[in-house]
Structure formats: structure tokens, C-alpha cells
Amino acid sequence: MFRRRRLLFAAVALPVVLAAVVAVQVATARDGATTIGPGLGADYPAFYAAGRLLREYPGDRLYDLSLQTQLGNEARPGAPPEGGLLFVHPPPAALPFVPLAALPYTASYLAWMAVSVGAAAAGLAVLRRGCANLSREDWFTAAGLGLAAQPLLAESIVGGQIAVMAFASACLALVCVRREHLFLAGLALSLLAYKPTLLLLFAPLVLLGGRWRVVAGLAVGGLAFLALSLLIAGPSGCLDWVRLMTGYGRLSAESAGSFRLFKFADLNSALRLTFGDSAWVAVAAAVLAAPPLAWLAAAWVRRSRYDEGALWAATTTWTLVLNLHVAAYDLSLAVPGVLVTLDTLARRNGGQLALAPLDRAVLAVAWCVPWVAQPVAMATSVNLLTPVLVVLAAWQLRAARNPAPESLPLTPGERPA
């Protein structure tokens, strides 16, 4: 791969630097306000408020937005309220925060950071079982850089987000696919229901590809998710969530002024950030999305010509582009897929990962750009994340296609025909 020592240095140095920043924030925190950043745990108040709400109020009030705002402000009374998030996930997504809400806010945030790091590490440990073609050195380098990727490390773990659930779900689903445990892969995929838009491509594509055991697992997991939602919030609370998401989705699709679009990576948001709100922008988004959608659909129809694990990996990245509402922290979903793509390339080269210059360039840009994309987008109204994701997803889908038999390397002792 690249010069390994430099890569390992980056994989270690960035978490250390961000851990130092968090330590300074905690040491200087006064009522949630800090000397660095917008406040301790940028997005965490929304989840802390949801946990408190379920602890102290009936579940059907989970989507009482005024109550959510009140509890979030109480968690960090000294922090600026601008840009504060609300809890808009389905009810089961609030469950991990119920015990954490019993703690003071700072302790709860640090505990959630520890849980997130543990979940990410556990996801990678599971994924390693499906990436046996990568050497030990290549795996630790790639996995270390994956953990240090900006969407996972800064946006999700340090930012107090819940996107580590997508990361862990993707790890589990990809391993199940690699091992042909397709029903379990569907169950793992159903965990993405915590943010239903992340299933926007997968659900129809597994149907199109005739992966009925995946469909069955996805359906069983979805029904269990629905039953748990009803148990937590009741029918009225679930209807409140549906109404909330209907309005939320409409705003995210139509209004640039109601959202911080520089933090969103999907094609629709990128176009609206640059060109504003107009009907032709929606038409342009549909036109631009059509070719990759057709390419992806054709790949699933002809999935026998592809490495299926790598095809799933490419689909996770395309999901982030061809969508209605994908924030920067959701890009954590792409990390396990990149590792599976690298494993596929190593397998085709007899267990050796030998990347071409173009491969290295794609990966380097995809890892570096998220660290600077938001300041650039704020200054120029151009989101670099979207074109970078398009290139990465196209690279992955191309890599997923099985080469012709004559182009594969010979195994030891094998003679050419």
C-alpha cells in the first residue's frame, strides 16, 4: 500500500489529537459551554434529551419537540442553542440513551463516546472474519485509517452522534454476505432502520437481485423494529414520528434555508447548496442520478458477474449519494465497504494488495477531503464530498465486477490452459 509508517502515524495521531481536544472541552466545560467548539458533544444533547424523555415521561411524548428542546437546553444551558438538533429517529434508537440519561450530561457524553469506540472496534473485529485475504499488516493499516476517518471519528464519535450503528450494522451485514448467511445479512441490514433513508437503495435492489433470504431477514427485522417502536412510543407516538418525518423529508428536499446543507453529502443537498431552491434543481438531481442507478440496478440483476460482498460494499457508498437526506456523519457507512473492496482486490491478486496509482489516488482523496469539505462548502457553497463519493462508489462498483478467467493470477502449481 502507501508508505505504511505515514499511514499508521495518521491513524494514531488524529484520534490522539481529538482526544486531547475533548479533554480540554471537558476540563473547561461550564454548563455545557466550552472554550473550544460549539459545546460539549455537538449533537449529543438531542440523544440525551430523548433518553431523559423516555425515563421521565410517557413514551408517546417522545416527539414532543418543545419538550425535546427544553430537555436539550437543560443539558447544556451555557452552550449556544443555534444549530441544535432534535431527536427524529424511530423510537428504538432512543433506547441506548435511557440508562445514559441517568448520568450527568458530561459523564453521559463520555460514556457514549466509550460505547461508540467499543462498537466500532467490535464491528471491525467481526468484519475481519470476512476480509481474510488482506494480510495482517494491510488490515491493521486500512482498519486504523477507517477508524480515524473524519465521518466516523469526528462527526460520529466525538460529535456524539449515533452513526456508529450504521457502521456496526454494515460490518455485520458484509460478513454475513461473505459467508453466505443471507438471512442474517438481511437481519443486520434491518438495523439501518434507525435511519430509514439508509435502506432506500438496498431494499429494492435485493428484491431486484432475487436475494429472497435477504428480503426475508430484512422483513423480519423490520417487523421486529416496528413492534419495538409500538411498545416504546405507542401508536400515537409512532404516528407523530411519521408526521415529523414527512415534514422533515419535505423540508430537506425543498428548503436550503432550513438545513445546514454544507453538512450534507447527498446529491440533492449538494445541488441545492450551490444553486439554491428551484424546480430545475430537482430535475437536474433526477437526471444526474439516473445513470448510476441504472448501472447499479444492472449489476444487481447480473450479480453472478460480480463479487457479491464487493457489490454490497459499492451499494453502501452509492446509498450515500443517491438519497434524500445524508449528513456527514452518515458517511461512516462507507468505511466497512471500502475495506471489503480492498479485500476483494487482494483476493484476486493471490492475497497481495497491490494498488494501482489510480486506486491510491481515489482512496487518498476519499480519506482526506472530508476533513476540509465543510469549511470549503461554507466558504464557496460547493460541497466536495458529493463528487468524491461518486468517484469512490464508481471505483468500488467497477472493482466488484469479476474479471475474465484468463486475467486472474494462477494459483501455485496451476498451469495455464
C-alpha positions in Angstrom: 0.0 0.0 0.0 1.2 3.6 0.6 4.1 4.3 2.8 2.8 2.3 5.8 4.5 4.2 8.6 3.0 7.5 7.4 -0.4 6.0 7.2 -0.1 4.4 10.7 1.0 7.7 12.1 -2.1 9.4 10.7 -4.3 6.6 12.0 -2.9 7.1 15.5 -2.2 10.9 15.6 -5.7 12.0 14.7 -7.5 10.1 17.4 -4.9 11.3 19.9 -5.4 15.0 18.8 -9.1 14.7 19.0 -8.9 13.0 22.4 -6.9 16.0 23.6 -9.5 18.4 22.3 -12.2 16.5 24.1 -10.1 16.5 27.3 -9.8 20.3 27.0 -13.5 20.7 26.4 -14.4 18.6 29.4 -11.9 20.4 31.6 -13.2 23.8 30.6 -16.9 23.0 30.3 -19.3 25.2 32.2 -22.9 24.3 31.8 -22.1 22.6 28.5 -20.2 25.6 27.1 -16.6 25.1 26.3 -13.6 27.2 25.2 -13.3 25.1 22.0 -16.1 24.3 19.7 -19.9 24.9 19.9 -20.4 22.9 23.1 -19.6 19.6 24.7 -20.9 16.8 22.5 -22.1 18.9 19.5 -25.1 16.7 18.6 -25.4 14.6 21.8 -28.0 16.8 23.6 -30.7 15.5 21.2 -30.0 11.9 22.2 -29.6 12.7 25.9 -32.9 14.5 25.8 -34.6 11.5 24.2 -33.2 9.3 26.9 -34.4 11.6 29.6 -37.8 11.9 28.0 -38.3 8.1 28.0 -37.1 7.9 31.6 -39.3 10.7 32.9 -42.3 11.0 30.6 -44.7 8.7 28.8 -43.3 7.2 25.6 -46.0 8.8 23.4 -44.4 12.2 24.1 -41.1 11.2 22.5 -41.7 13.5 19.6 -42.9 16.5 21.6 -40.4 18.9 20.0 -40.9 21.6 22.6 -40.2 19.2 25.4 -37.2 17.8 23.5 -35.8 21.3 23.1 -36.4 22.1 26.8 -34.5 19.0 27.9 -31.7 19.5 25.4 -31.2 23.1 26.6 -31.2 21.9 30.3 -28.4 19.5 29.4 -26.2 22.3 28.1 -27.7 25.6 29.4 -24.5 27.6 28.7 -24.0 26.4 25.1 -25.3 28.4 22.2 -28.7 27.0 21.1 -28.1 27.7 17.4 -27.9 24.6 15.2 -29.1 22.3 18.0 -30.6 19.0 16.7 -33.8 17.3 17.6 -34.3 13.6 18.0 -36.0 12.5 14.8 -35.0 8.8 14.7 -37.5 6.0 15.2 -38.3 5.1 18.9 -35.8 2.2 19.2 -32.9 4.5 18.5 -33.6 6.2 21.8 -33.2 3.0 23.9 -29.4 3.1 24.3 -29.7 6.6 25.9 -32.2 5.7 28.6 -29.6 4.4 31.0 -27.1 7.0 29.9 -29.6 9.8 30.7 -29.4 8.8 34.4 -25.9 10.2 34.4 -25.0 13.9 34.5 -24.6 15.2 30.9 -20.8 15.3 30.8 -20.5 11.7 32.2 -23.2 10.5 29.8 -21.5 12.0 26.8 -18.1 10.4 27.7 -19.9 7.1 28.3 -21.5 7.3 24.9 -18.1 8.0 23.3 -16.7 4.9 25.0 -19.7 2.8 23.8 -19.2 4.2 20.2 -15.5 3.4 20.2 -16.2 -0.1 21.5 -19.0 -0.7 18.9 -16.7 0.5 16.1 -13.8 -1.8 17.3 -16.2 -4.7 17.7 -17.6 -4.1 14.2 -14.1 -4.2 12.7 -13.2 -7.3 14.7 -16.3 -9.0 13.1 -15.5 -7.6 9.7 -12.0 -9.1 9.8 -13.6 -12.5 9.5 -14.9 -11.5 6.1 -11.7 -9.9 5.0 -9.3 -12.8 5.4 -7.5 -12.1 2.1 -5.8 -8.9 3.5 -2.5 -9.5 5.2 -2.2 -8.7 8.8 -0.2 -5.5 8.0 -2.6 -4.4 5.3 -5.6 -5.0 7.5 -4.3 -3.0 10.5 -3.3 -0.1 8.3 -6.6 0.0 6.5 -8.8 -0.6 9.6 -6.8 2.0 11.5 -7.4 4.6 8.8 -11.0 3.6 8.8 -11.4 4.3 12.5 -9.6 7.6 12.0 -11.8 8.6 9.1 -13.5 12.0 9.7 -17.1 10.9 9.4 -16.6 8.1 12.0 -14.1 9.7 14.3 -15.0 13.4 14.4 -18.6 13.5 13.3 -20.0 10.4 15.0 -17.8 9.5 17.9 -16.6 13.0 19.1 -19.8 14.7 17.8 -22.0 12.5 19.9 -23.9 11.0 17.0 -25.5 7.6 16.6 -24.0 6.8 13.2 -21.7 4.1 14.7 -24.9 2.0 14.5 -24.7 2.2 10.7 -21.0 1.3 10.8 -21.5 -1.8 13.0 -24.6 -2.9 11.0 -22.7 -2.6 7.7 -19.8 -4.7 9.2 -22.1 -7.4 10.3 -24.1 -7.5 7.1 -21.0 -7.6 4.9 -19.5 -10.5 6.9 -22.8 -12.4 6.6 -22.9 -11.9 2.9 -19.3 -13.1 2.5 -20.2 -16.3 4.4 -23.5 -16.8 2.6 -25.6 -16.3 5.7 -28.1 -14.3 3.7 -31.0 -14.3 6.2 -28.7 -13.0 8.9 -27.4 -10.4 6.4 -30.9 -9.2 6.0 -31.4 -9.0 9.7 -28.2 -7.0 10.1 -29.3 -4.7 7.3 -32.6 -4.1 9.1 -30.7 -2.4 11.9 -30.3 0.5 9.4 -34.0 1.2 10.0 -32.8 3.6 12.8 -32.5 5.9 9.8 -34.8 4.5 7.1 -33.3 6.5 4.2 -30.2 4.4 4.5 -32.3 1.5 3.2 -33.6 3.5 0.2 -31.4 1.6 -2.3 -30.8 -1.7 -0.6 -34.4 -2.7 -0.1 -35.4 -2.5 -3.8 -32.0 -3.8 -5.0 -32.1 -7.0 -3.0 -35.6 -7.6 -4.4 -34.3 -6.9 -7.9 -31.4 -9.2 -7.4 -33.7 -12.0 -6.2 -32.0 -12.4 -2.9 -35.1 -13.7 -1.1 -33.4 -14.8 2.1 -32.0 -11.3 2.5 -35.5 -10.0 1.8 -36.9 -12.4 4.5 -34.3 -11.3 7.0 -34.9 -7.6 6.2 -38.7 -8.1 6.6 -38.4 -10.0 9.9 -36.0 -7.4 11.3 -38.3 -4.6 10.1 -41.3 -6.1 11.7 -39.4 -6.5 15.0 -38.3 -2.9 14.7 -41.9 -1.8 14.2 -43.2 -3.9 17.2 -40.5 -2.4 19.4 -41.4 1.1 18.2 -45.1 0.5 19.1 -44.0 -0.9 22.5 -41.9 2.2 23.3 -44.0 5.0 21.9 -47.4 3.5 21.3 -49.5 4.1 18.1 -49.9 7.8 18.7 -46.1 8.3 19.2 -45.3 6.3 16.1 -47.8 8.4 14.1 -46.2 11.5 15.5 -42.9 10.2 14.1 -44.4 9.6 10.7 -45.8 13.1 10.6 -42.5 14.5 11.7 -40.5 12.6 9.1 -43.0 13.6 6.3 -42.4 17.3 7.1 -38.7 16.7 7.8 -38.1 15.0 4.5 -40.1 17.6 2.6 -38.0 20.4 4.1 -34.7 18.6 3.5 -35.7 18.1 -0.2 -37.1 21.6 -0.8 -35.6 24.1 1.5 -32.0 25.1 1.6 -32.7 27.7 4.3 -34.0 25.3 6.9 -30.9 23.0 7.0 -27.2 23.4 7.2 -26.7 22.0 3.7 -22.9 22.2 4.0 -23.1 19.2 6.3 -25.0 17.0 3.8 -23.4 14.8 1.2 -26.3 13.5 -0.9 -26.7 14.7 -4.5 -29.9 16.7 -3.9 -28.4 18.6 -1.0 -25.2 19.4 -2.9 -27.1 20.8 -5.8 -29.3 23.0 -3.6 -26.3 24.3 -1.7 -24.7 25.5 -4.9 -27.8 26.5 -6.9 -30.5 27.2 -4.3 -34.1 26.1 -4.4 -35.8 25.8 -7.8 -37.7 23.2 -9.7 -34.9 22.7 -12.2 -32.5 21.6 -9.4 -34.8 18.7 -8.6 -35.0 17.8 -12.2 -31.2 18.0 -12.5 -30.8 15.8 -9.5 -33.1 13.1 -11.0 -31.3 13.3 -14.4 -27.8 13.0 -12.8 -28.9 10.1 -10.6 -30.4 8.1 -13.4 -27.2 6.7 -15.0 -25.6 5.4 -11.7 -28.9 4.0 -10.6 -29.2 2.1 -13.9 -25.6 0.9 -13.6 -26.2 -0.3 -10.1 -29.6 -2.0 -10.9 -27.9 -3.8 -13.9 -25.2 -5.0 -11.6 -27.7 -6.5 -9.1 -29.6 -8.1 -11.9 -26.4 -9.7 -13.2 -24.9 -10.2 -9.7 -23.4 -13.5 -10.8 -20.8 -11.5 -12.7 -19.8 -9.6 -9.5 -18.2 -10.4 -6.2 -21.3 -10.1 -4.1 -19.6 -8.8 -1.0 -17.9 -6.1 -3.1 -21.3 -5.4 -4.8 -22.9 -4.8 -1.4 -19.9 -2.6 -0.5 -20.3 -0.4 -3.6 -24.1 -0.2 -2.9 -23.4 1.2 0.6 -21.4 4.1 -0.9 -23.9 4.8 -3.7 -26.6 4.9 -0.9 -24.9 8.0 0.5 -25.1 9.8 -2.8 -28.4 8.7 -4.4 -30.5 9.7 -1.4 -32.8 12.3 0.1 -31.1 13.1 3.3 -27.5 12.0 4.2 -25.4 14.0 6.7 -21.6 14.0 7.1 -21.8 11.5 10.0 -23.7 9.0 7.9 -20.6 8.6 5.7 -19.4 6.2 8.4 -21.4 3.7 6.5 -18.9 3.7 3.6 -15.9 2.7 5.7 -16.6 -1.1 6.0 -17.4 -1.2 2.3 -14.0 0.2 1.4 -12.3 -2.5 3.5 -14.3 -5.2 1.7 -13.4 -3.8 -1.7 -9.7 -3.8 -0.7 -10.1 -7.5 0.4 -11.6 -8.3 -2.9 -8.7 -6.8 -4.8 -6.2 -8.7 -2.6 -8.0 -12.0 -3.2 -7.8 -11.5 -7.0 -4.0 -10.9 -6.6 -3.3 -14.0 -4.7 -3.6 -12.4 -1.2 -1.3 -9.4 -2.1 -2.8 -5.9 -2.0 -1.2 -4.2 -4.9 -3.0 -0.9 -5.7 -2.5 1.0 -9.0 -1.8 4.7 -8.8 -5.4 5.5 -9.7 -6.6 3.3 -6.8 -4.3 5.0 -4.4 -5.4 8.4 -5.6 -9.1 7.6 -5.2 -8.6 6.3 -1.6 -6.4 9.2 -0.6 -8.8 11.8 -1.8 -11.8 10.0 -0.2 -10.0 9.9 3.1 -8.6 13.5 3.1 -11.4 15.5 1.6 -14.0 15.1 4.5 -11.6 16.8 6.8 -11.8 20.0 4.8 -15.1 19.7 2.9 -17.3 21.6 5.4 -15.2 24.8 5.7 -14.8 24.8 1.9 -18.6 24.3 1.4 -19.3 27.2 3.9 -17.0 29.5 2.0 -17.8 28.5 -1.6 -21.3 26.8 -1.5 -19.6 23.8 -3.2 -19.7 20.5 -1.4 -16.6 18.5 -2.3 -18.0 15.4 -0.5 -20.6 14.6 -3.2 -18.2 14.3 -6.2 -15.7 12.4 -4.1 -18.3 9.9 -3.1 -19.4 9.5 -6.7 -15.9 8.6 -7.7 -15.4 6.3 -4.8 -18.7 4.5 -5.4 -17.9 4.1 -9.1 -14.4 2.8 -8.3 -15.9 0.2 -5.9 -18.6 -0.9 -8.4 -16.0 -1.3 -11.1 -13.8 -3.3 -8.7 -16.7 -5.5 -7.7 -17.0 -6.9 -11.2 -15.3 -10.3 -11.6 -12.5 -10.2 -14.1 -12.4 -12.7 -17.1 -11.0 -16.0 -16.0 -7.9 -15.6 -18.2 -7.0 -12.3 -16.4 -6.9 -14.0 -12.9 -3.5 -14.8 -11.5 -2.6 -18.5 -11.4 -2.5 -20.2 -8.1 0.6 -22.0 -7.0 1.1 -25.2 -9.1 -1.6 -24.3 -11.6 -0.7 -24.5 -15.3 -2.2 -22.3 -18.0 -4.8 -23.9 -20.2 
